[in-house]
Amino acid sequence: MDLRFRPSAMDAAGLAPRAIDGLLALVAAAYLIAAWVGLPLYADGGHYLFRIIVDGLPYVSDGRLAAVIPQLPAWLLLRFGASLDALRLAFSLGYLLLPVLSLLACWLIVRSRAPGLMVLPASGALLNQINASAVSELLAILYLIWPLVLALSLYGEKRAVRWLPWLAPPLILTLHPVALLACLMLAVVVELTIRDRWLSAWLAACALPRLLWSLRGLSGYEQSHLAGDGALWYLLTQTPGQHLMLFGVVVVGLGIALAWLKGPLPVFSFAPTAVAGVLIVAAILLGHELIWGQGWRLKSGITFPAQLLLMLIAALHSPARARRPASHPQALLSHWTPVLRIALMAIAALMLVKSAAWWTATRGLQNVVSEPGAPCIQHGRQSPFALQWPWMAMIDEWNAPMNALLFRPDFRQRGSDTLAPIAILLPRDGCERVASTGMAYMTPWLPVSWRILDERFGPLRPLSSAQPATP
């Protein structure tokens, strides 16, 4: 019998896996609360669900075919006549399960062999908190390939793991134009880990049709983010909290990469504690900005290349690259345990902050459409007045008219079993147009029959006097 001491996962990485289990359960609970309050209906999400309910079909945005997969639960419930509350929850769960399952998959992959490696995907997931959109196909690519990168890094010798990169490109290529960068990054990861030239060539070759597809014709929305101010607005962070979070997460990756490539340097011994402090301050700033409506951005594209960098750093952990026992990456990761704990706690905290802010805003929107008055309310930059408070900024978006219907109040008058009728919220001259034509322009490019809106989201107030309510 071999009685020699073998270090446990806690000894090797400086952390207890059960503690991380608990933190991941906390993260999952926070995401569940976010689904319950309908957080994924922010901005594009509300538009997606509105179109599913009105059209009766999954909504394909800009030719991103695989994006319909998380919509399927809501669409199936719609076919069975589910309530609006059930549709909101199913839609929200369909989108929020992806980041949760991605984190859990990453943890299951690294838990027994290299638990400290979890600091990289956890830091990436924390960086994603600066994006307010839950329906982002850009982020979906990251959620899908993080477990794949870790599996290649730790279990690349297994045949099942080697088959996964052959199957991934057809899925991710239909999610977003930048999927070609993800394929190229995966090719580099393969070279850093299992060194399969045929697989690397396949991944690089898969990037070509996505490039040709993009060159043949991007949508107007996608083209608006290619150059000038549109590109800068789409790519960069905007608030102090976002800037600091990006800085902290990039330093995590660079610090780990430097430790792995050069060995432990005394001058950097304080870095993990300092970075943990930076992430705490960044999370507090982000939370404050979200509550006051300043940090709600659809997405910040810089999170994508930043996480590709983290993935390449994770690939350096491959056992094939551990040349000297003294420089084994797992031992060096023990210093970064505080960062892992802070990242997971901050993810849960920020999701709860977003959920609380979103719940408050949607309740305010319900009050607007249920107050006595005209059957139509004009939505503009400074109207209705009740949407102009700072904490209402996240709901006072271009899709506010759609969310006013998706979150219609479940209010019944005393002694009645039917819902009380609500007003409709329409932008610009929408109230005059619906009164004269019966078509409600939810946006300038999206007219919907008032009759359909009444059937799907009603009862609405009768249109006999559909004049805009005074702000």
C-alpha positions in Angstrom: 0.0 0.0 0.0 1.3 3.4 -1.0 1.1 5.6 2.1 2.9 8.6 0.7 1.1 11.9 1.2 -1.0 13.1 -1.8 -2.1 16.7 -1.6 -5.9 17.2 -1.8 -7.6 19.7 -4.1 -7.7 22.2 -1.2 -3.9 21.8 -0.5 -3.0 22.2 -4.1 -5.2 25.1 -5.0 -5.6 26.8 -1.6 -9.4 26.5 -1.7 -12.1 24.1 -0.6 -14.2 22.9 -3.5 -17.3 22.7 -1.3 -17.0 26.4 -0.6 -17.1 27.1 -4.3 -20.1 24.7 -4.6 -21.9 27.0 -2.2 -21.0 30.2 -4.0 -22.1 28.7 -7.4 -25.4 27.7 -5.8 -25.7 31.4 -4.7 -25.0 32.5 -8.2 -27.6 30.1 -9.6 -30.2 31.4 -7.0 -29.5 35.0 -8.1 -30.0 34.1 -11.7 -33.3 32.4 -10.8 -34.5 35.5 -9.1 -33.5 37.5 -12.2 -35.6 35.1 -14.3 -38.6 35.5 -12.0 -38.6 39.3 -12.3 -38.1 39.1 -16.1 -34.7 40.8 -16.3 -33.9 39.3 -19.8 -36.8 41.5 -21.2 -34.5 44.5 -20.9 -34.2 46.2 -24.3 -33.8 43.6 -27.1 -35.3 40.9 -24.9 -38.6 42.6 -24.6 -38.7 43.0 -28.4 -37.9 39.3 -28.9 -40.7 38.0 -26.6 -43.2 40.6 -28.0 -42.6 39.3 -31.5 -42.9 35.7 -30.4 -46.3 36.4 -28.8 -47.6 38.5 -31.7 -46.2 36.5 -34.6 -46.6 33.1 -33.0 -43.1 32.1 -34.1 -39.5 32.2 -32.7 -37.8 35.5 -33.6 -34.7 35.3 -35.7 -32.7 38.5 -35.4 -30.3 39.5 -38.2 -30.0 35.9 -39.6 -28.7 34.5 -36.3 -30.4 31.2 -36.6 -29.1 29.4 -33.5 -30.4 32.3 -31.4 -33.9 30.7 -31.5 -32.8 27.8 -29.2 -33.4 29.6 -25.9 -36.7 31.0 -27.2 -38.2 27.5 -27.7 -39.5 27.1 -24.1 -41.6 30.3 -24.4 -42.7 29.4 -27.9 -43.9 25.9 -26.9 -45.8 27.3 -23.9 -47.4 29.9 -26.2 -48.7 27.1 -28.4 -50.4 25.6 -25.3 -52.0 28.9 -24.4 -49.9 29.6 -21.3 -50.4 32.8 -19.4 -48.3 36.0 -19.9 -46.6 35.4 -16.5 -45.6 31.9 -17.6 -44.3 33.1 -21.0 -42.1 35.8 -19.3 -40.7 33.2 -16.9 -40.0 30.6 -19.7 -38.4 33.2 -21.9 -36.2 34.4 -19.1 -35.2 31.0 -18.0 -34.3 30.0 -21.5 -31.8 32.8 -21.7 -30.5 32.8 -18.1 -29.9 29.1 -18.0 -27.1 29.4 -20.5 -24.6 31.5 -18.3 -25.5 29.4 -15.3 -25.0 26.1 -17.0 -21.8 27.4 -18.5 -20.3 28.3 -15.1 -21.4 25.0 -13.6 -19.9 23.0 -16.5 -16.6 24.9 -16.1 -16.6 24.0 -12.4 -17.4 20.3 -13.0 -14.5 20.2 -15.5 -11.9 21.8 -13.3 -13.2 20.7 -9.8 -11.2 17.5 -9.3 -8.1 18.2 -11.4 -7.5 22.0 -11.2 -10.1 23.8 -9.1 -8.0 27.0 -9.0 -8.3 27.3 -12.7 -12.0 28.4 -12.1 -10.7 31.9 -11.4 -10.5 32.6 -15.2 -14.1 31.7 -16.3 -15.4 33.2 -13.1 -13.6 36.5 -13.8 -15.0 36.4 -17.4 -18.5 35.9 -16.1 -18.0 38.8 -13.7 -16.9 41.0 -16.6 -20.1 40.0 -18.4 -22.1 41.9 -15.7 -21.3 45.2 -17.4 -23.6 44.0 -20.2 -27.2 44.5 -19.4 -28.6 42.4 -22.3 -29.4 38.8 -21.5 -30.2 37.9 -25.1 -26.8 38.8 -26.5 -25.6 36.3 -29.1 -22.1 37.7 -28.6 -22.1 36.6 -25.0 -23.8 33.3 -25.9 -20.6 32.3 -27.9 -18.5 32.9 -24.8 -20.8 30.8 -22.6 -20.7 27.9 -25.1 -16.9 27.8 -25.7 -15.6 28.4 -22.1 -16.3 24.8 -21.0 -14.8 23.5 -24.3 -11.5 25.4 -23.7 -11.2 24.1 -20.2 -12.0 20.5 -21.3 -9.3 20.7 -24.0 -6.8 22.1 -21.5 -7.4 19.4 -18.9 -8.8 16.4 -20.6 -7.6 16.7 -24.2 -6.3 13.1 -24.2 -9.9 11.8 -24.0 -11.6 10.9 -27.3 -15.0 12.4 -26.4 -13.3 15.8 -25.6 -11.5 15.8 -28.9 -14.7 15.3 -30.8 -16.4 18.4 -29.3 -14.4 21.0 -31.2 -15.4 19.2 -34.4 -19.1 19.7 -33.6 -19.0 23.3 -32.1 -18.4 25.5 -35.1 -21.7 24.8 -37.0 -23.5 26.0 -33.9 -21.5 29.1 -33.0 -21.1 30.3 -36.6 -24.9 31.0 -36.8 -24.9 33.1 -33.6 -22.9 36.2 -34.5 -20.5 37.5 -37.2 -17.5 37.5 -34.7 -17.9 33.8 -34.4 -15.1 33.5 -36.9 -12.7 35.0 -34.2 -14.0 32.3 -31.8 -13.1 29.6 -34.3 -9.7 31.0 -34.8 -9.1 31.2 -31.1 -10.2 27.6 -30.6 -7.7 26.6 -33.3 -5.0 28.3 -31.3 -6.2 26.5 -28.1 -6.0 23.2 -29.9 -2.4 23.9 -30.9 -1.6 24.9 -27.3 -3.1 21.8 -25.8 -3.7 18.6 -27.9 -1.8 19.7 -31.0 -4.2 18.1 -33.5 -3.3 19.7 -36.9 -6.4 18.3 -38.6 -8.7 19.7 -36.0 -6.9 23.1 -36.1 -7.3 23.2 -39.8 -11.0 22.3 -39.5 -11.6 25.2 -37.0 -9.7 27.7 -39.2 -11.6 26.5 -42.3 -14.9 27.0 -40.5 -14.1 30.6 -40.0 -14.0 31.2 -43.8 -17.7 30.7 -44.6 -18.6 33.0 -41.6 -16.3 35.6 -43.1 -17.8 35.2 -46.6 -21.3 35.3 -45.1 -20.5 38.6 -43.3 -18.8 40.1 -46.4 -21.8 39.2 -48.5 -24.1 41.2 -46.4 -24.4 42.4 -42.8 -27.6 43.9 -41.6 -27.9 47.6 -41.2 -27.8 47.2 -37.4 -24.5 45.2 -37.7 -23.0 47.7 -40.2 -23.7 50.6 -37.8 -21.1 49.1 -35.4 -18.2 48.8 -37.8 -16.7 52.2 -37.8 -16.7 55.7 -36.2 -18.7 56.6 -33.1 -21.0 53.6 -33.5 -18.1 51.2 -33.2 -16.6 53.0 -30.2 -20.0 53.1 -28.5 -20.5 49.4 -29.1 -17.0 48.3 -28.1 -15.9 50.4 -25.2 -17.0 50.7 -21.6 -18.8 53.9 -20.6 -18.8 54.4 -16.8 -16.2 54.4 -14.0 -17.4 51.1 -12.6 -17.3 49.4 -16.1 -13.8 50.8 -16.7 -12.5 49.5 -13.4 -14.1 46.1 -13.8 -12.5 45.7 -17.2 -9.1 46.7 -15.8 -9.4 44.3 -12.9 -10.4 41.3 -15.0 -7.6 41.9 -17.6 -5.1 42.2 -14.7 -6.3 38.8 -13.4 -5.5 37.2 -16.7 -2.2 38.9 -17.3 -1.1 38.2 -13.7 -1.8 34.5 -14.0 -0.1 34.3 -17.5 3.0 36.0 -16.1 3.2 33.7 -13.2 2.9 30.6 -15.4 5.4 31.8 -18.0 8.0 33.3 -15.7 7.4 31.6 -12.4 6.4 33.3 -9.1 7.9 36.8 -8.9 8.2 38.4 -5.4 7.3 41.8 -6.8 3.8 40.4 -7.8 3.1 38.5 -4.6 0.6 41.2 -3.6 -1.2 41.3 -6.9 -4.1 38.8 -6.2 -5.1 40.6 -3.0 -4.9 44.0 -4.7 -6.9 42.7 -7.7 -9.5 41.3 -5.4 -9.8 44.8 -3.8 -10.2 46.3 -7.3 -12.9 43.9 -8.2 -14.8 44.7 -4.9 -14.6 48.5 -5.6 -15.6 47.9 -9.3 -18.7 45.8 -8.2 -19.8 48.5 -5.7 -19.5 51.2 -8.4 -21.3 49.1 -10.9 -24.1 48.4 -8.4 -24.5 52.1 -7.6 -24.6 53.0 -11.3 -27.2 50.3 -12.1 -29.5 51.5 -9.3 -29.3 55.0 -10.6 -29.8 54.0 -14.2 -26.4 55.0 -15.4 -24.7 51.7 -16.2 -27.4 50.0 -18.3 -25.8 49.2 -21.6 -27.1 46.7 -24.1 -23.6 45.3 -24.4 -19.9 46.3 -24.4 -18.1 44.5 -27.2 -14.7 44.7 -25.4 -15.8 41.9 -23.1 -15.5 39.5 -26.1 -11.8 39.9 -26.9 -11.0 40.3 -23.2 -12.4 36.8 -22.6 -10.7 35.3 -25.6 -7.5 36.4 -23.9 -8.5 34.7 -20.7 -9.3 31.5 -22.6 -5.8 31.5 -24.3 -4.3 32.0 -20.8 -6.4 29.0 -19.5 -4.9 26.9 -22.4 -1.4 27.5 -20.9 -2.5 25.3 -18.0 -2.4 22.3 -20.3 -0.3 19.5 -18.6 1.7 19.3 -21.8 3.0 22.8 -21.1 4.0 22.2 -17.4 7.8 21.8 -18.1 9.0 21.9 -14.5 7.4 20.5 -11.4 8.2 23.7 -9.5 6.4 25.8 -12.1 3.2 23.7 -12.3 0.4 26.1 -12.8 -1.9 24.6 -10.2 0.5 25.5 -7.4 0.7 29.1 -8.6 -3.1 29.5 -8.7 -3.3 29.2 -4.9 -2.6 32.9 -4.6 -5.6 33.8 -6.7 -8.2 32.0 -4.6 -9.5 35.3 -3.1 -10.2 36.6 -6.6 -12.3 33.5 -7.4 -14.4 33.9 -4.2 -14.9 37.7 -4.8 -15.8 37.1 -8.5 -18.5 34.6 -7.7 -19.9 36.7 -4.8 -19.9 39.8 -7.0 -21.7 38.0 -9.8 -24.5 37.1 -7.4 -24.6 40.5 -5.9 -24.8 42.4 -9.2 -27.5 40.0 -10.5 -29.6 40.8 -7.4 -29.0 44.5 -7.8 -30.1 44.3 -11.4 -33.1 42.3 -10.5 -34.2 44.7 -7.7 -33.7 47.7 -10.1 -35.6 46.0 -12.9 -38.5 45.0 -10.5 -38.8 48.6 -9.3 -38.8 49.9 -12.9 -41.4 47.5 -14.2 -43.7 48.2 -11.3 -43.5 51.9 -12.2 -44.4 51.0 -15.8 -47.4 49.1 -14.6 -48.6 52.1 -12.6 -48.3 54.3 -15.7 -50.6 52.2 -17.9 -53.1 51.4 -15.1 -53.8 54.9 -13.8 -57.2 56.3 -14.8 -57.1 58.3 -18.1 -57.1 58.0 -21.8 -56.7 54.7 -23.6 -53.4 55.8 -25.2 -50.3 57.4 -23.6 -47.7 59.1 -25.6 -44.1 57.9 -25.0 -41.3 60.4 -25.6 -38.0 61.5 -24.3 -39.6 63.4 -21.4 -43.0 61.6 -21.2 -44.6 60.1 -19.3 -43.2 62.0 -16.4 -43.4 58.9 -14.1 -40.6 57.3 -16.2 -38.2 60.2 -15.9 -36.7 59.3 -12.5 -33.1 58.1 -12.6 -34.1 54.6 -11.4 -36.6 54.3 -14.2 -34.0 54.8 -16.9 -33.6 51.1 -17.7 -37.3 50.7 -18.5 -37.6 54.1 -20.3 -36.1 52.6 -23.5 -37.2 52.3 -27.1 -39.1 49.1 -26.3 -41.0 50.6 -23.3 -44.3 50.3 -25.3 -43.7 46.6 -25.7 -42.7 46.0 -22.1 -45.8 47.9 -21.0 -47.8 45.1 -22.5 -45.5 42.3 -21.5 -45.6 43.4 -17.9 -49.2 44.4 -17.9 -50.5 44.5 -14.3 -52.5 41.6 -13.0 -55.2 43.8 -11.4 -58.8 42.9 -11.0 -61.5 45.2 -9.9 -63.3 44.2 -6.7 -65.9 41.5 -7.4 -64.7 40.8 -10.9 -62.8 37.8 -12.3 -61.5 39.7 -15.4 -58.4 41.8 -15.6 -58.9 45.6 -15.4 -58.3 47.3 -18.8 -55.0 49.2 -19.3 -53.9 52.0 -21.5 -51.5 51.4 -24.4 -48.2 53.2 -24.5 -47.1 54.4 -28.0 -44.2 56.5 -29.3 -44.3 59.7 -31.2 -47.7 60.2 -33.0 -48.7 56.6 -32.3 -51.9 57.6 -30.4 -53.3 59.6 -33.4 -52.4 56.8 -35.8 -54.0 54.0 -33.8 -57.1 56.1 -33.4 -57.4 56.7 -37.1 -56.1 53.5 -38.6 -56.3 50.8 -35.9 -52.6 50.1 -36.3 -50.4 50.6 -33.3 -46.8 51.5 -34.2 -44.8 50.0 -31.3 -41.7 51.4 -33.1 -41.5 53.3 -36.3 -40.9 50.0 -38.2 -43.3 47.7 -36.2 -47.0 48.3 -36.8 -49.4 45.8 -35.0 -53.1 45.7 -35.2 -54.8 47.1 -32.1 -57.2 44.1 -32.3 -54.2 41.7 -32.0 -52.8 43.6 -29.1 -56.1 43.4 -27.3 -56.3 39.7 -27.9 -52.8 38.9 -26.8 -52.3 41.4 -24.0 -55.8 42.8 -23.2 -58.1 43.9 -22.2 -57.1 47.3 -23.4 -59.2 50.4 -22.9 -61.6 51.1 -25.9 -60.2 53.2 -28.7 -63.3 55.4 -29.0 -61.4 58.3 -27.5 -57.8 57.3 -28.2 -56.2 60.7 -27.9 -52.7 61.0 -26.3 -52.8 61.5 -22.6 -51.2 64.7 -21.4 -47.8 64.1 -19.8 
